[in-house]
Amino acid sequence: MAQEAIWPGSGSAVHQDSGSTPFGFYDTESDFQSDAPKFATWCAKRMGYPITAVELQDTQFYACLEESITEYSAQVNQFNIKDNLLSLKGQSTSSNLTHKRICRFSNLVVKLNCLYSK
């Protein structure tokens, strides 16, 4: 049986076509490329490295980071959908709101500003 790889103390660099993550969603992003090795080192230290041998490879840490970013993004999007639902009720169904910021209660703010400016 082959010896399992043990954490060497630092993660290797993430490159665009390196296959460092299962889906490669963020492999081309410069922030991910620079932060993934730091994240892997931080996680290994939280797991007890260097006192405890961490039997994980850098690509396994990168896979967890990729999954956590994707999950967090999905949860933020779900919250924004629910949060903006009341503001969008009654608008035309042909409105294209893709990649647009929804201003909640904009009419109320304008009315209050008009009252205070008089």
Jmol script that loads the backbone (N, CA, C; Angstrom):
load data "model"
ATOM      1  N   MET A   1       0.842  -1.175   0.000  1.00  0.00           N
ATOM      2  CA  MET A   1       0.000   0.000   0.000  1.00  0.00           C
ATOM      3  C   MET A   1       0.887   1.238   0.000  1.00  0.00           C
ATOM      4  N   ALA A   2       0.529   2.217  -0.827  1.00  0.00           N
ATOM      5  CA  ALA A   2       1.315   3.440  -0.943  1.00  0.00           C
ATOM      6  C   ALA A   2       1.124   4.318   0.283  1.00  0.00           C
ATOM      7  N   GLN A   3       2.168   5.041   0.619  1.00  0.00           N
ATOM      8  CA  GLN A   3       2.125   5.971   1.742  1.00  0.00           C
ATOM      9  C   GLN A   3       1.242   7.160   1.385  1.00  0.00           C
ATOM     10  N   GLU A   4       0.311   7.496   2.251  1.00  0.00           N
ATOM     11  CA  GLU A   4      -0.546   8.655   2.038  1.00  0.00           C
ATOM     12  C   GLU A   4       0.274   9.932   2.139  1.00  0.00           C
ATOM     13  N   ALA A   5      -0.067  10.896   1.283  1.00  0.00           N
ATOM     14  CA  ALA A   5       0.646  12.176   1.318  1.00  0.00           C
ATOM     15  C   ALA A   5       0.292  12.933   2.586  1.00  0.00           C
ATOM     16  N   ILE A   6       1.271  13.511   3.213  1.00  0.00           N
ATOM     17  CA  ILE A   6       1.078  14.314   4.416  1.00  0.00           C
ATOM     18  C   ILE A   6       1.382  15.765   4.058  1.00  0.00           C
ATOM     19  N   TRP A   7       0.644  16.689   4.645  1.00  0.00           N
ATOM     20  CA  TRP A   7       0.797  18.122   4.363  1.00  0.00           C
ATOM     21  C   TRP A   7       2.264  18.531   4.490  1.00  0.00           C
ATOM     22  N   PRO A   8       2.840  19.123   3.429  1.00  0.00           N
ATOM     23  CA  PRO A   8       4.256  19.493   3.469  1.00  0.00           C
ATOM     24  C   PRO A   8       4.547  20.808   4.192  1.00  0.00           C
ATOM     25  N   GLY A   9       3.521  21.583   4.521  1.00  0.00           N
ATOM     26  CA  GLY A   9       3.742  22.836   5.217  1.00  0.00           C
ATOM     27  C   GLY A   9       3.338  24.053   4.427  1.00  0.00           C
ATOM     28  N   SER A  10       3.113  23.893   3.135  1.00  0.00           N
ATOM     29  CA  SER A  10       2.626  25.000   2.316  1.00  0.00           C
ATOM     30  C   SER A  10       1.936  24.431   1.083  1.00  0.00           C
ATOM     31  N   GLY A  11       1.009  25.225   0.552  1.00  0.00           N
ATOM     32  CA  GLY A  11       0.271  24.781  -0.621  1.00  0.00           C
ATOM     33  C   GLY A  11       0.960  25.210  -1.898  1.00  0.00           C
ATOM     34  N   SER A  12       0.755  24.442  -2.941  1.00  0.00           N
ATOM     35  CA  SER A  12       1.315  24.821  -4.235  1.00  0.00           C
ATOM     36  C   SER A  12       0.414  25.859  -4.886  1.00  0.00           C
ATOM     37  N   ALA A  13       0.952  26.525  -5.861  1.00  0.00           N
ATOM     38  CA  ALA A  13       0.207  27.582  -6.542  1.00  0.00           C
ATOM     39  C   ALA A  13      -0.946  26.990  -7.348  1.00  0.00           C
ATOM     40  N   VAL A  14      -2.019  27.746  -7.441  1.00  0.00           N
ATOM     41  CA  VAL A  14      -3.168  27.353  -8.250  1.00  0.00           C
ATOM     42  C   VAL A  14      -2.990  27.981  -9.617  1.00  0.00           C
ATOM     43  N   HIS A  15      -3.002  27.148 -10.659  1.00  0.00           N
ATOM     44  CA  HIS A  15      -2.872  27.656 -12.020  1.00  0.00           C
ATOM     45  C   HIS A  15      -4.141  27.340 -12.792  1.00  0.00           C
ATOM     46  N   GLN A  16      -4.338  28.060 -13.872  1.00  0.00           N
ATOM     47  CA  GLN A  16      -5.573  27.988 -14.635  1.00  0.00           C
ATOM     48  C   GLN A  16      -5.921  26.567 -15.068  1.00  0.00           C
ATOM     49  N   ASP A  17      -4.988  25.838 -15.615  1.00  0.00           N
ATOM     50  CA  ASP A  17      -5.275  24.498 -16.127  1.00  0.00           C
ATOM     51  C   ASP A  17      -4.606  23.411 -15.300  1.00  0.00           C
ATOM     52  N   SER A  18      -4.380  23.680 -14.020  1.00  0.00           N
ATOM     53  CA  SER A  18      -3.657  22.725 -13.189  1.00  0.00           C
ATOM     54  C   SER A  18      -4.553  21.637 -12.620  1.00  0.00           C
ATOM     55  N   GLY A  19      -5.880  21.828 -12.666  1.00  0.00           N
ATOM     56  CA  GLY A  19      -6.776  20.849 -12.075  1.00  0.00           C
ATOM     57  C   GLY A  19      -6.704  20.864 -10.557  1.00  0.00           C
ATOM     58  N   SER A  20      -6.400  22.025  -9.973  1.00  0.00           N
ATOM     59  CA  SER A  20      -6.257  22.132  -8.524  1.00  0.00           C
ATOM     60  C   SER A  20      -7.588  22.018  -7.797  1.00  0.00           C
ATOM     61  N   THR A  21      -8.676  22.302  -8.491  1.00  0.00           N
ATOM     62  CA  THR A  21     -10.001  22.218  -7.876  1.00  0.00           C
ATOM     63  C   THR A  21     -10.884  21.315  -8.734  1.00  0.00           C
ATOM     64  N   PRO A  22     -11.902  20.708  -8.143  1.00  0.00           N
ATOM     65  CA  PRO A  22     -12.733  19.770  -8.896  1.00  0.00           C
ATOM     66  C   PRO A  22     -13.460  20.386 -10.097  1.00  0.00           C
ATOM     67  N   PHE A  23     -13.992  21.594  -9.924  1.00  0.00           N
ATOM     68  CA  PHE A  23     -14.788  22.190 -10.987  1.00  0.00           C
ATOM     69  C   PHE A  23     -14.090  23.346 -11.697  1.00  0.00           C
ATOM     70  N   GLY A  24     -13.066  23.904 -11.096  1.00  0.00           N
ATOM     71  CA  GLY A  24     -12.310  24.974 -11.726  1.00  0.00           C
ATOM     72  C   GLY A  24     -13.064  26.280 -11.847  1.00  0.00           C
ATOM     73  N   PHE A  25     -14.081  26.492 -10.985  1.00  0.00           N
ATOM     74  CA  PHE A  25     -14.880  27.711 -11.062  1.00  0.00           C
ATOM     75  C   PHE A  25     -14.028  28.969 -10.876  1.00  0.00           C
ATOM     76  N   TYR A  26     -13.056  28.908  -9.984  1.00  0.00           N
ATOM     77  CA  TYR A  26     -12.313  30.111  -9.602  1.00  0.00           C
ATOM     78  C   TYR A  26     -10.820  30.015  -9.927  1.00  0.00           C
ATOM     79  N   ASP A  27     -10.413  28.997 -10.649  1.00  0.00           N
ATOM     80  CA  ASP A  27      -8.988  28.791 -10.935  1.00  0.00           C
ATOM     81  C   ASP A  27      -8.362  29.949 -11.705  1.00  0.00           C
ATOM     82  N   THR A  28      -9.141  30.652 -12.500  1.00  0.00           N
ATOM     83  CA  THR A  28      -8.600  31.752 -13.299  1.00  0.00           C
ATOM     84  C   THR A  28      -8.599  33.085 -12.562  1.00  0.00           C
ATOM     85  N   GLU A  29      -9.229  33.141 -11.395  1.00  0.00           N
ATOM     86  CA  GLU A  29      -9.309  34.392 -10.640  1.00  0.00           C
ATOM     87  C   GLU A  29      -8.022  34.626  -9.855  1.00  0.00           C
ATOM     88  N   SER A  30      -7.468  35.815  -9.988  1.00  0.00           N
ATOM     89  CA  SER A  30      -6.192  36.119  -9.329  1.00  0.00           C
ATOM     90  C   SER A  30      -6.310  36.082  -7.806  1.00  0.00           C
ATOM     91  N   ASP A  31      -7.447  36.524  -7.260  1.00  0.00           N
ATOM     92  CA  ASP A  31      -7.640  36.472  -5.804  1.00  0.00           C
ATOM     93  C   ASP A  31      -7.619  35.031  -5.301  1.00  0.00           C
ATOM     94  N   PHE A  32      -8.282  34.150  -6.026  1.00  0.00           N
ATOM     95  CA  PHE A  32      -8.306  32.746  -5.624  1.00  0.00           C
ATOM     96  C   PHE A  32      -6.905  32.140  -5.728  1.00  0.00           C
ATOM     97  N   GLN A  33      -6.199  32.467  -6.783  1.00  0.00           N
ATOM     98  CA  GLN A  33      -4.854  31.925  -6.970  1.00  0.00           C
ATOM     99  C   GLN A  33      -3.911  32.355  -5.851  1.00  0.00           C
ATOM    100  N   SER A  34      -4.053  33.587  -5.385  1.00  0.00           N
ATOM    101  CA  SER A  34      -3.151  34.063  -4.331  1.00  0.00           C
ATOM    102  C   SER A  34      -3.622  33.653  -2.936  1.00  0.00           C
ATOM    103  N   ASP A  35      -4.935  33.542  -2.729  1.00  0.00           N
ATOM    104  CA  ASP A  35      -5.458  33.250  -1.392  1.00  0.00           C
ATOM    105  C   ASP A  35      -5.589  31.762  -1.083  1.00  0.00           C
ATOM    106  N   ALA A  36      -5.714  30.919  -2.093  1.00  0.00           N
ATOM    107  CA  ALA A  36      -5.905  29.482  -1.844  1.00  0.00           C
ATOM    108  C   ALA A  36      -4.735  28.859  -1.079  1.00  0.00           C
ATOM    109  N   PRO A  37      -3.479  29.121  -1.446  1.00  0.00           N
ATOM    110  CA  PRO A  37      -2.386  28.555  -0.640  1.00  0.00           C
ATOM    111  C   PRO A  37      -2.375  29.081   0.800  1.00  0.00           C
ATOM    112  N   LYS A  38      -2.732  30.347   0.989  1.00  0.00           N
ATOM    113  CA  LYS A  38      -2.809  30.914   2.342  1.00  0.00           C
ATOM    114  C   LYS A  38      -3.924  30.226   3.140  1.00  0.00           C
ATOM    115  N   PHE A  39      -5.040  29.991   2.477  1.00  0.00           N
ATOM    116  CA  PHE A  39      -6.162  29.307   3.113  1.00  0.00           C
ATOM    117  C   PHE A  39      -5.763  27.893   3.525  1.00  0.00           C
ATOM    118  N   ALA A  40      -5.054  27.200   2.638  1.00  0.00           N
ATOM    119  CA  ALA A  40      -4.633  25.827   2.937  1.00  0.00           C
ATOM    120  C   ALA A  40      -3.687  25.804   4.136  1.00  0.00           C
ATOM    121  N   THR A  41      -2.770  26.745   4.183  1.00  0.00           N
ATOM    122  CA  THR A  41      -1.836  26.825   5.308  1.00  0.00           C
ATOM    123  C   THR A  41      -2.586  27.130   6.600  1.00  0.00           C
ATOM    124  N   TRP A  42      -3.519  28.059   6.550  1.00  0.00           N
ATOM    125  CA  TRP A  42      -4.317  28.406   7.734  1.00  0.00           C
ATOM    126  C   TRP A  42      -5.106  27.200   8.231  1.00  0.00           C
ATOM    127  N   CYS A  43      -5.757  26.482   7.303  1.00  0.00           N
ATOM    128  CA  CYS A  43      -6.548  25.307   7.698  1.00  0.00           C
ATOM    129  C   CYS A  43      -5.671  24.229   8.320  1.00  0.00           C
ATOM    130  N   ALA A  44      -4.498  24.000   7.728  1.00  0.00           N
ATOM    131  CA  ALA A  44      -3.597  22.973   8.274  1.00  0.00           C
ATOM    132  C   ALA A  44      -3.168  23.338   9.687  1.00  0.00           C
ATOM    133  N   LYS A  45      -2.889  24.611   9.917  1.00  0.00           N
ATOM    134  CA  LYS A  45      -2.512  25.050  11.271  1.00  0.00           C
ATOM    135  C   LYS A  45      -3.672  24.893  12.239  1.00  0.00           C
ATOM    136  N   ARG A  46      -4.900  25.162  11.786  1.00  0.00           N
ATOM    137  CA  ARG A  46      -6.077  24.989  12.640  1.00  0.00           C
ATOM    138  C   ARG A  46      -6.294  23.519  12.984  1.00  0.00           C
ATOM    139  N   MET A  47      -5.798  22.621  12.120  1.00  0.00           N
ATOM    140  CA  MET A  47      -5.947  21.180  12.348  1.00  0.00           C
ATOM    141  C   MET A  47      -4.782  20.606  13.154  1.00  0.00           C
ATOM    142  N   GLY A  48      -3.830  21.462  13.540  1.00  0.00           N
ATOM    143  CA  GLY A  48      -2.754  21.008  14.412  1.00  0.00           C
ATOM    144  C   GLY A  48      -1.381  20.928  13.795  1.00  0.00           C
ATOM    145  N   TYR A  49      -1.231  21.282  12.516  1.00  0.00           N
ATOM    146  CA  TYR A  49       0.083  21.264  11.893  1.00  0.00           C
ATOM    147  C   TYR A  49       0.940  22.347  12.535  1.00  0.00           C
ATOM    148  N   PRO A  50       2.165  22.145  12.832  1.00  0.00           N
ATOM    149  CA  PRO A  50       3.084  21.059  12.502  1.00  0.00           C
ATOM    150  C   PRO A  50       3.187  19.977  13.577  1.00  0.00           C
ATOM    151  N   ILE A  51       2.486  20.140  14.692  1.00  0.00           N
ATOM    152  CA  ILE A  51       2.567  19.135  15.755  1.00  0.00           C
ATOM    153  C   ILE A  51       1.888  17.838  15.320  1.00  0.00           C
ATOM    154  N   THR A  52       0.742  17.974  14.666  1.00  0.00           N
ATOM    155  CA  THR A  52       0.001  16.815  14.174  1.00  0.00           C
ATOM    156  C   THR A  52       0.196  16.702  12.673  1.00  0.00           C
ATOM    157  N   ALA A  53       0.443  15.498  12.193  1.00  0.00           N
ATOM    158  CA  ALA A  53       0.564  15.276  10.750  1.00  0.00           C
ATOM    159  C   ALA A  53      -0.828  15.384  10.125  1.00  0.00           C
ATOM    160  N   VAL A  54      -0.968  16.284   9.178  1.00  0.00           N
ATOM    161  CA  VAL A  54      -2.244  16.488   8.482  1.00  0.00           C
ATOM    162  C   VAL A  54      -2.189  15.688   7.191  1.00  0.00           C
ATOM    163  N   GLU A  55      -3.015  14.671   7.097  1.00  0.00           N
ATOM    164  CA  GLU A  55      -2.984  13.781   5.939  1.00  0.00           C
ATOM    165  C   GLU A  55      -3.940  14.256   4.861  1.00  0.00           C
ATOM    166  N   LEU A  56      -3.745  15.485   4.455  1.00  0.00           N
ATOM    167  CA  LEU A  56      -4.494  16.085   3.355  1.00  0.00           C
ATOM    168  C   LEU A  56      -3.504  16.734   2.401  1.00  0.00           C
ATOM    169  N   GLN A  57      -3.900  16.833   1.149  1.00  0.00           N
ATOM    170  CA  GLN A  57      -3.075  17.506   0.150  1.00  0.00           C
ATOM    171  C   GLN A  57      -3.644  18.885  -0.120  1.00  0.00           C
ATOM    172  N   ASP A  58      -2.832  19.739  -0.726  1.00  0.00           N
ATOM    173  CA  ASP A  58      -3.288  21.107  -0.994  1.00  0.00           C
ATOM    174  C   ASP A  58      -4.533  21.132  -1.870  1.00  0.00           C
ATOM    175  N   THR A  59      -4.642  20.213  -2.816  1.00  0.00           N
ATOM    176  CA  THR A  59      -5.818  20.218  -3.702  1.00  0.00           C
ATOM    177  C   THR A  59      -7.098  19.913  -2.936  1.00  0.00           C
ATOM    178  N   GLN A  60      -7.000  19.154  -1.857  1.00  0.00           N
ATOM    179  CA  GLN A  60      -8.182  18.893  -1.036  1.00  0.00           C
ATOM    180  C   GLN A  60      -8.618  20.142  -0.280  1.00  0.00           C
ATOM    181  N   PHE A  61      -7.663  20.929   0.190  1.00  0.00           N
ATOM    182  CA  PHE A  61      -8.000  22.209   0.815  1.00  0.00           C
ATOM    183  C   PHE A  61      -8.632  23.152  -0.213  1.00  0.00           C
ATOM    184  N   TYR A  62      -8.063  23.178  -1.432  1.00  0.00           N
ATOM    185  CA  TYR A  62      -8.586  24.061  -2.483  1.00  0.00           C
ATOM    186  C   TYR A  62     -10.005  23.664  -2.868  1.00  0.00           C
ATOM    187  N   ALA A  63     -10.288  22.363  -2.884  1.00  0.00           N
ATOM    188  CA  ALA A  63     -11.643  21.894  -3.189  1.00  0.00           C
ATOM    189  C   ALA A  63     -12.628  22.389  -2.136  1.00  0.00           C
ATOM    190  N   CYS A  64     -12.222  22.356  -0.871  1.00  0.00           N
ATOM    191  CA  CYS A  64     -13.091  22.858   0.209  1.00  0.00           C
ATOM    192  C   CYS A  64     -13.314  24.360   0.083  1.00  0.00           C
ATOM    193  N   LEU A  65     -12.268  25.097  -0.289  1.00  0.00           N
ATOM    194  CA  LEU A  65     -12.408  26.546  -0.468  1.00  0.00           C
ATOM    195  C   LEU A  65     -13.350  26.845  -1.629  1.00  0.00           C
ATOM    196  N   GLU A  66     -13.201  26.125  -2.722  1.00  0.00           N
ATOM    197  CA  GLU A  66     -14.080  26.324  -3.873  1.00  0.00           C
ATOM    198  C   GLU A  66     -15.537  26.048  -3.489  1.00  0.00           C
ATOM    199  N   GLU A  67     -15.770  24.972  -2.761  1.00  0.00           N
ATOM    200  CA  GLU A  67     -17.127  24.631  -2.344  1.00  0.00           C
ATOM    201  C   GLU A  67     -17.696  25.681  -1.391  1.00  0.00           C
ATOM    202  N   SER A  68     -16.871  26.166  -0.460  1.00  0.00           N
ATOM    203  CA  SER A  68     -17.375  27.145   0.502  1.00  0.00           C
ATOM    204  C   SER A  68     -17.702  28.482  -0.170  1.00  0.00           C
ATOM    205  N   ILE A  69     -16.898  28.900  -1.137  1.00  0.00           N
ATOM    206  CA  ILE A  69     -17.194  30.142  -1.863  1.00  0.00           C
ATOM    207  C   ILE A  69     -18.496  30.012  -2.636  1.00  0.00           C
ATOM    208  N   THR A  70     -18.672  28.880  -3.297  1.00  0.00           N
ATOM    209  CA  THR A  70     -19.876  28.652  -4.083  1.00  0.00           C
ATOM    210  C   THR A  70     -21.107  28.593  -3.194  1.00  0.00           C
ATOM    211  N   GLU A  71     -21.009  27.915  -2.055  1.00  0.00           N
ATOM    212  CA  GLU A  71     -22.137  27.807  -1.117  1.00  0.00           C
ATOM    213  C   GLU A  71     -22.490  29.173  -0.529  1.00  0.00           C
ATOM    214  N   TYR A  72     -21.480  29.942  -0.135  1.00  0.00           N
ATOM    215  CA  TYR A  72     -21.731  31.271   0.423  1.00  0.00           C
ATOM    216  C   TYR A  72     -22.413  32.160  -0.617  1.00  0.00           C
ATOM    217  N   SER A  73     -21.934  32.106  -1.850  1.00  0.00           N
ATOM    218  CA  SER A  73     -22.531  32.901  -2.917  1.00  0.00           C
ATOM    219  C   SER A  73     -23.994  32.523  -3.131  1.00  0.00           C
ATOM    220  N   ALA A  74     -24.281  31.234  -3.096  1.00  0.00           N
ATOM    221  CA  ALA A  74     -25.663  30.780  -3.274  1.00  0.00           C
ATOM    222  C   ALA A  74     -26.552  31.282  -2.138  1.00  0.00           C
ATOM    223  N   GLN A  75     -26.042  31.249  -0.906  1.00  0.00           N
ATOM    224  CA  GLN A  75     -26.839  31.714   0.222  1.00  0.00           C
ATOM    225  C   GLN A  75     -27.085  33.221   0.163  1.00  0.00           C
ATOM    226  N   VAL A  76     -26.083  33.989  -0.247  1.00  0.00           N
ATOM    227  CA  VAL A  76     -26.261  35.439  -0.396  1.00  0.00           C
ATOM    228  C   VAL A  76     -27.297  35.725  -1.482  1.00  0.00           C
ATOM    229  N   ASN A  77     -27.214  35.000  -2.588  1.00  0.00           N
ATOM    230  CA  ASN A  77     -28.186  35.206  -3.664  1.00  0.00           C
ATOM    231  C   ASN A  77     -29.597  34.857  -3.217  1.00  0.00           C
ATOM    232  N   GLN A  78     -29.761  33.769  -2.464  1.00  0.00           N
ATOM    233  CA  GLN A  78     -31.081  33.394  -1.964  1.00  0.00           C
ATOM    234  C   GLN A  78     -31.638  34.462  -1.023  1.00  0.00           C
ATOM    235  N   PHE A  79     -30.783  34.997  -0.162  1.00  0.00           N
ATOM    236  CA  PHE A  79     -31.224  36.063   0.744  1.00  0.00           C
ATOM    237  C   PHE A  79     -31.669  37.286  -0.057  1.00  0.00           C
ATOM    238  N   ASN A  80     -30.883  37.678  -1.051  1.00  0.00           N
ATOM    239  CA  ASN A  80     -31.228  38.853  -1.856  1.00  0.00           C
ATOM    240  C   ASN A  80     -32.524  38.655  -2.624  1.00  0.00           C
ATOM    241  N   ILE A  81     -32.760  37.437  -3.098  1.00  0.00           N
ATOM    242  CA  ILE A  81     -34.014  37.155  -3.804  1.00  0.00           C
ATOM    243  C   ILE A  81     -35.196  37.368  -2.865  1.00  0.00           C
ATOM    244  N   LYS A  82     -35.117  36.793  -1.671  1.00  0.00           N
ATOM    245  CA  LYS A  82     -36.211  36.938  -0.700  1.00  0.00           C
ATOM    246  C   LYS A  82     -36.361  38.386  -0.245  1.00  0.00           C
ATOM    247  N   ASP A  83     -35.232  39.061  -0.063  1.00  0.00           N
ATOM    248  CA  ASP A  83     -35.247  40.432   0.424  1.00  0.00           C
ATOM    249  C   ASP A  83     -35.861  41.387  -0.592  1.00  0.00           C
ATOM    250  N   ASN A  84     -35.638  41.121  -1.863  1.00  0.00           N
ATOM    251  CA  ASN A  84     -36.119  42.025  -2.913  1.00  0.00           C
ATOM    252  C   ASN A  84     -37.504  41.666  -3.427  1.00  0.00           C
ATOM    253  N   LEU A  85     -38.048  40.552  -2.983  1.00  0.00           N
ATOM    254  CA  LEU A  85     -39.334  40.102  -3.507  1.00  0.00           C
ATOM    255  C   LEU A  85     -40.437  41.130  -3.278  1.00  0.00           C
ATOM    256  N   LEU A  86     -40.520  41.690  -2.071  1.00  0.00           N
ATOM    257  CA  LEU A  86     -41.577  42.665  -1.792  1.00  0.00           C
ATOM    258  C   LEU A  86     -41.426  43.936  -2.612  1.00  0.00           C
ATOM    259  N   SER A  87     -40.186  44.321  -2.887  1.00  0.00           N
ATOM    260  CA  SER A  87     -39.963  45.532  -3.678  1.00  0.00           C
ATOM    261  C   SER A  87     -40.370  45.345  -5.134  1.00  0.00           C
ATOM    262  N   LEU A  88     -40.327  44.115  -5.599  1.00  0.00           N
ATOM    263  CA  LEU A  88     -40.601  43.855  -7.010  1.00  0.00           C
ATOM    264  C   LEU A  88     -42.047  43.474  -7.293  1.00  0.00           C
ATOM    265  N   LYS A  89     -42.814  43.208  -6.247  1.00  0.00           N
ATOM    266  CA  LYS A  89     -44.215  42.835  -6.457  1.00  0.00           C
ATOM    267  C   LYS A  89     -44.956  43.985  -7.108  1.00  0.00           C
ATOM    268  N   GLY A  90     -45.728  43.648  -8.136  1.00  0.00           N
ATOM    269  CA  GLY A  90     -46.520  44.647  -8.828  1.00  0.00           C
ATOM    270  C   GLY A  90     -45.832  45.235 -10.052  1.00  0.00           C
ATOM    271  N   GLN A  91     -44.556  44.951 -10.234  1.00  0.00           N
ATOM    272  CA  GLN A  91     -43.865  45.455 -11.427  1.00  0.00           C
ATOM    273  C   GLN A  91     -44.176  44.562 -12.617  1.00  0.00           C
ATOM    274  N   SER A  92     -43.927  45.096 -13.772  1.00  0.00           N
ATOM    275  CA  SER A  92     -44.163  44.356 -14.998  1.00  0.00           C
ATOM    276  C   SER A  92     -43.300  43.103 -15.031  1.00  0.00           C
ATOM    277  N   THR A  93     -43.873  42.015 -15.531  1.00  0.00           N
ATOM    278  CA  THR A  93     -43.108  40.767 -15.615  1.00  0.00           C
ATOM    279  C   THR A  93     -42.080  40.808 -16.734  1.00  0.00           C
ATOM    280  N   SER A  94     -42.150  41.821 -17.580  1.00  0.00           N
ATOM    281  CA  SER A  94     -41.165  41.929 -18.663  1.00  0.00           C
ATOM    282  C   SER A  94     -39.940  42.740 -18.245  1.00  0.00           C
ATOM    283  N   SER A  95     -39.879  43.145 -16.971  1.00  0.00           N
ATOM    284  CA  SER A  95     -38.732  43.908 -16.481  1.00  0.00           C
ATOM    285  C   SER A  95     -37.505  43.015 -16.451  1.00  0.00           C
ATOM    286  N   ASN A  96     -36.405  43.501 -17.018  1.00  0.00           N
ATOM    287  CA  ASN A  96     -35.147  42.756 -16.990  1.00  0.00           C
ATOM    288  C   ASN A  96     -34.285  43.340 -15.870  1.00  0.00           C
ATOM    289  N   LEU A  97     -34.160  42.607 -14.787  1.00  0.00           N
ATOM    290  CA  LEU A  97     -33.421  43.087 -13.623  1.00  0.00           C
ATOM    291  C   LEU A  97     -32.115  42.327 -13.420  1.00  0.00           C
ATOM    292  N   THR A  98     -31.657  41.640 -14.453  1.00  0.00           N
ATOM    293  CA  THR A  98     -30.427  40.869 -14.349  1.00  0.00           C
ATOM    294  C   THR A  98     -29.248  41.803 -14.114  1.00  0.00           C
ATOM    295  N   HIS A  99     -28.443  41.516 -13.087  1.00  0.00           N
ATOM    296  CA  HIS A  99     -27.248  42.285 -12.716  1.00  0.00           C
ATOM    297  C   HIS A  99     -27.574  43.743 -12.383  1.00  0.00           C
ATOM    298  N   LYS A 100     -28.760  43.986 -11.883  1.00  0.00           N
ATOM    299  CA  LYS A 100     -29.133  45.342 -11.489  1.00  0.00           C
ATOM    300  C   LYS A 100     -29.397  45.372  -9.998  1.00  0.00           C
ATOM    301  N   ARG A 101     -28.992  46.450  -9.369  1.00  0.00           N
ATOM    302  CA  ARG A 101     -29.212  46.618  -7.937  1.00  0.00           C
ATOM    303  C   ARG A 101     -30.635  47.114  -7.719  1.00  0.00           C
ATOM    304  N   ILE A 102     -31.325  46.478  -6.817  1.00  0.00           N
ATOM    305  CA  ILE A 102     -32.700  46.844  -6.516  1.00  0.00           C
ATOM    306  C   ILE A 102     -32.680  47.834  -5.358  1.00  0.00           C
ATOM    307  N   CYS A 103     -33.241  49.011  -5.592  1.00  0.00           N
ATOM    308  CA  CYS A 103     -33.314  50.028  -4.541  1.00  0.00           C
ATOM    309  C   CYS A 103     -34.655  49.870  -3.842  1.00  0.00           C
ATOM    310  N   ARG A 104     -34.593  49.418  -2.609  1.00  0.00           N
ATOM    311  CA  ARG A 104     -35.826  49.223  -1.861  1.00  0.00           C
ATOM    312  C   ARG A 104     -36.305  50.558  -1.301  1.00  0.00           C
ATOM    313  N   PHE A 105     -37.599  50.728  -1.314  1.00  0.00           N
ATOM    314  CA  PHE A 105     -38.251  51.894  -0.709  1.00  0.00           C
ATOM    315  C   PHE A 105     -37.727  53.220  -1.273  1.00  0.00           C
ATOM    316  N   SER A 106     -37.365  53.249  -2.549  1.00  0.00           N
ATOM    317  CA  SER A 106     -36.828  54.486  -3.114  1.00  0.00           C
ATOM    318  C   SER A 106     -37.882  55.596  -3.128  1.00  0.00           C
ATOM    319  N   ASN A 107     -39.147  55.249  -3.353  1.00  0.00           N
ATOM    320  CA  ASN A 107     -40.185  56.283  -3.355  1.00  0.00           C
ATOM    321  C   ASN A 107     -40.346  56.898  -1.970  1.00  0.00           C
ATOM    322  N   LEU A 108     -40.265  56.071  -0.933  1.00  0.00           N
ATOM    323  CA  LEU A 108     -40.394  56.559   0.435  1.00  0.00           C
ATOM    324  C   LEU A 108     -39.256  57.517   0.784  1.00  0.00           C
ATOM    325  N   VAL A 109     -38.052  57.207   0.358  1.00  0.00           N
ATOM    326  CA  VAL A 109     -36.906  58.070   0.639  1.00  0.00           C
ATOM    327  C   VAL A 109     -37.077  59.419  -0.044  1.00  0.00           C
ATOM    328  N   VAL A 110     -37.538  59.406  -1.285  1.00  0.00           N
ATOM    329  CA  VAL A 110     -37.755  60.658  -2.022  1.00  0.00           C
ATOM    330  C   VAL A 110     -38.825  61.492  -1.328  1.00  0.00           C
ATOM    331  N   LYS A 111     -39.902  60.845  -0.878  1.00  0.00           N
ATOM    332  CA  LYS A 111     -40.977  61.572  -0.193  1.00  0.00           C
ATOM    333  C   LYS A 111     -40.475  62.187   1.111  1.00  0.00           C
ATOM    334  N   LEU A 112     -39.692  61.444   1.864  1.00  0.00           N
ATOM    335  CA  LEU A 112     -39.159  61.966   3.118  1.00  0.00           C
ATOM    336  C   LEU A 112     -38.200  63.118   2.857  1.00  0.00           C
ATOM    337  N   ASN A 113     -37.365  63.010   1.829  1.00  0.00           N
ATOM    338  CA  ASN A 113     -36.453  64.101   1.495  1.00  0.00           C
ATOM    339  C   ASN A 113     -37.233  65.352   1.103  1.00  0.00           C
ATOM    340  N   CYS A 114     -38.312  65.184   0.372  1.00  0.00           N
ATOM    341  CA  CYS A 114     -39.115  66.348  -0.024  1.00  0.00           C
ATOM    342  C   CYS A 114     -39.733  67.022   1.195  1.00  0.00           C
ATOM    343  N   LEU A 115     -40.187  66.212   2.157  1.00  0.00           N
ATOM    344  CA  LEU A 115     -40.780  66.790   3.365  1.00  0.00           C
ATOM    345  C   LEU A 115     -39.769  67.580   4.170  1.00  0.00           C
ATOM    346  N   TYR A 116     -38.541  67.091   4.287  1.00  0.00           N
ATOM    347  CA  TYR A 116     -37.526  67.773   5.089  1.00  0.00           C
ATOM    348  C   TYR A 116     -36.915  68.963   4.348  1.00  0.00           C
ATOM    349  N   SER A 117     -37.000  68.984   3.018  1.00  0.00           N
ATOM    350  CA  SER A 117     -36.370  70.093   2.291  1.00  0.00           C
ATOM    351  C   SER A 117     -37.253  71.337   2.257  1.00  0.00           C
ATOM    352  N   LYS A 118     -38.525  71.229   2.662  1.00  0.00           N
ATOM    353  CA  LYS A 118     -39.429  72.386   2.634  1.00  0.00           C
ATOM    354  C   LYS A 118     -39.297  73.221   3.864  1.00  0.00           C
TER     355      LYS A 118
END
end "model"
wireframe off; spacefill off
backbone 0.3
color backbone group
